[in-house]
Amino acid sequence: RQPPPRRAPPAHRLPPARQGRRAHRRALPPLARGLALRPARPRRRADLAPATYALSRVLEAHPGPFRCVHLIKSCREEFHGLLTRWIELLAAKGILELVILNSCCPFDVILPCTFFGMATLTRLHLGSWKFPDTAGLPRSASFPKLRELGLCNILVESRDLDFILDRSPVLETLSVEGNFFTLRLRLVSQSLRCVQIIGSFFEEIFVVNAPRLERLINLEGWTHDSSCTKVKIGHAPKLRLLAYSELDPGNQVLEVGNTVIKAGTRVSPRTMVPSVRILALEVRFGVRNDAKIIPNVLRCFPNVETLHIKSGKPDQSTGKLNLKFWHESGTIECIRSRIKLLVFHDFRGGRSELAFLKYFFESALVLKEVSIRLSAGFTSAEEVHSKVASLGSRKRASETPIVRVTGWSDPQGGFIQSFKRGSEFSLQGPFANY
């Protein structure tokens, strides 16, 4: 897969503004509740000068601390110097939540490193910047109170990402979208609870030691032609939700403990993650080698209660699996005795998809509900009925589970629509399609 084109962060990925219009109209205190430093869009670039200088005066006059500030870079050359000064003022007066967005090309403008001095910062989101080199920063540079970090379309290297994680001792949520460098992420943290990686290329995501980690989400990733992404799960005793990109042996590798999970892998207690309750997988059912991995992957998570399966669209079909394959694959414990909810996303009505669903109905003893979300390819109710009619006649292992067949609801074709939803722990499951 090739990397996606560079783009400004989409609005739905950015953290929401915390204040309404009334707060934005105020020029002077009380501004500690929230301040959006975004001048109105003028017809001429020269008109920005009065607005930016006015904002500088506001920041200099305000005693601090600030609760929430959004800084959006314009295309004026002198803006970078103003941004550096603004960040210095915020660091000196105190700031809790900060968003810094570069709204114009190029996206390789280096972010001022002065933001490393913000000791009071609890929430930081950066969009479309080049991350500063951390090699020359003093050892005292840190984010002692940072709990949420979001990086969208950031040019950052692995050593710099390691630096900011190491210097954020209470960080709970890490969100990354659209990186442009090949990265290796090693998670060693006593505080992290949620890691979200969307639309990015990581050579390796290694959960080394994360005793509080509850959610690991890696979706919509891409790889270079000759490379792959390895997701390795080490010590994560509280991991309850795992969302994993395509089950593709050529591009995506899942490793539990020190064992790579393949179609022929012998699953043992050492290759199991018993804490996971919600599992999301993308499978190209039309690619035989991809679909054959499903049984062993499911055996690695014996206590899953909610299973999300997204049917990926294959480049070309390379063989289909029938019901006989599933019967011969043996007992899958989580299907037989644990899974209560199955959500099948982007159902296309293919033979391999139907074989999987038939096996599921025949084997799942405690299944209570099945939600089949249709792909956008169906054109009529008659076509839908012709594809799913055979499921109604199958003998079911559980007592009359509820089966819902509904249209698609995610215009982007993915599981999760925003970082905020993915890290919202009050939601039992963050997936947008259900």
Steps between C-alpha positions, in 0.01 A plus 500: 500500500619847422490785754204737478560851363587769748201697611392734772344324797130440435271686734354186654847391618575821685396547861181700536500859615394516860319834476212646302490817289451726798839410646673570167360854487667604822830676457626525856446311830331284591691299237620218718197297399609474138669703226508421128776693327366483147451829316202528266578409140573832328503563127859621505792344686616844614181535702628230738762728653264704724329184620820316590645801682173541688521139610855558619379788715221283642743227602743750651224675697332189636640394840443127438459218540316399182269201485483430124674671206490412127785647292455475123797601286441727201718512188669828590878468543508702821233280660756239610679757715168608651410138570828449683428807714143387569618159616756663730225713656272200549781301658582783739139572603373143503283307253291185543388408148673599176438434128761619247399457135692589185223575253705560186768325297774404535446272799873463570524823701679423825285552807659737753657290773397752766183299565717250693504753783127470574505330837126552562380353169249212527378469139706559182397453134736581211400506133714514182841592641851365501585395853810674641817302554507398866867401508616839629224556754597514869422203723258720692271535195183310582121502519439404862120544479427404136217243477399517131723531192373512141727509194337548159709511180819554698851448365652330801775244548492205737758643741297821538179308562682290760628820660157655549353173631788461743460859624122471555466294819119529532406475129181295457404544133725500192344557157692500171365551149677537167871484584743535207808329639546130572459467876564241768290546812601335826244541774660503842265696722346472843221744408384441139140378472423555131717496186337584167686480168290585195610516136871474581802283422683352796769240444432366849256568782638317802310502827800427722364586844172690533322375812212753471442477123132430426466583129736441209357617166696466175278555196512616138878459493712492187832339414770536241517233229782305665421558867247400764368611836555280803269538798655326798315460829716449807397597852154659493291326768209748480467511121125473434466630145715419198426636153730361236554585134464247222589139570753502216807277551693707246438843652379450857657269759348426841735372768393397848780440745777382270279310253385629162139399444453319167255253354707205623605641839442276798311717749594455866447697823815696415340630180171603663381838623217406737419857608363612160120529493449705179682399181482674161658345191503582131504195274509466124279194473569482127872437568536141617827540693360798692177327603682182607667691785166584668465180710843532661467873559168444678656223711752754631213693660292233675285739708376735228135592551454752216647433156513756220589360158552740210501337158786653304485540125765282330702619202416167341344177626749220572266223612202471729444307821186289532314374806706180499816699578343648812374165624845345449677787675382364837346666802556871548435558869397866486242428229366195677460636852581872526388722213163663562510769233626471141513810279584425138600820317494553121321174422520434123321167486800300381513123541782512754316760709185287502697188595651681798160627617341156462777344709455772759124436532557126528773525765428801726319376810458834679450728200232761570523744211639524147519828309576474129598837353474504120767635270412777256482261206141380550240664277167352616328322787450197275873470449561518874234234568649265243837516680386458859201267452714190546601614849141484622471129425815398690476311827615728780687390809366779722139579576364734233765776489383835365623556144498850353587581140551873447653742253842654530547798730867590485573723198873452544485121494688458826432383852560820694405852394695703755779477752266628766263206454785250505624625837159550657509244779135557591411327171506123522619484141624797294423368154298742290301246302320358799 
